[in-house]
Amino acid sequence: MRPQLARRIVAASAGAVLAAALISPATILAANEPNDAASCLGIEMAAISPPGTSDEEPGGARQFVGEVKELAAFLGVMPGALFSFIASLHAGSHAACDEALEG
């Protein structure tokens, strides 16, 4: 391995370790809570993962993705269009996202 490449790898690794050490647990926990900036797709996926933790979608993300694909086929659109639409919504909470998608 070339010395210059080895130095870059060491520097990148050290930077990653330093960044991980500087992130507080409060920051990590706050990142898991829905907020106005979070997309409804992200909020939904967080609420149903891992499989078996949600009565709404007991099959987790796999079930949700399957249902979106079925709906897309029924509507005659590409599944990505529906995923994009859901991701474009920023209702702020799981309940608000469900309401936005049902209404």
C-alpha positions, 0 to 999 in steps of 0.5 A, spaced: 500 500 500 502 506 498 504 511 504 499 516 502 493 512 501 495 509 508 495 516 511 488 518 508 485 511 511 488 513 518 486 520 518 479 518 515 478 513 521 481 517 526 476 523 524 470 518 524 472 515 531 472 523 533 466 524 530 462 518 534 465 520 540 463 527 540 456 525 538 452 525 545 446 520 547 441 526 547 443 527 540 442 520 538 435 520 541 433 526 538 434 523 531 429 518 533 423 522 535 419 525 529 419 532 528 416 537 523 422 536 518 422 528 518 418 525 512 412 521 513 416 515 509 421 515 514 416 516 520 412 510 518 418 506 517 421 507 524 414 506 527 413 499 523 420 497 524 422 491 526 417 487 524 412 485 529 412 491 533 406 494 530 399 492 530 398 497 524 403 493 519 405 487 523 410 485 517 414 491 518 417 495 512 416 489 507 409 489 508 408 496 507 412 496 501 408 490 498 402 494 500 404 500 496 406 496 490 399 493 490 396 500 490 401 503 485 399 497 480 392 498 482 392 505 480 397 504 474 403 508 476 410 506 478 411 505 486 416 510 486 411 515 485 407 513 491 414 512 495 416 519 493 409 522 495 409 519 502 416 522 503 414 529 500 409 529 506 412 532 513 406 532 518 410 531 524 408 525 527 406 518 525 398 520 527 399 526 523 402 522 517 396 517 517 391 522 517 394 526 511 395 519 507 387 517 509 384 524 508 
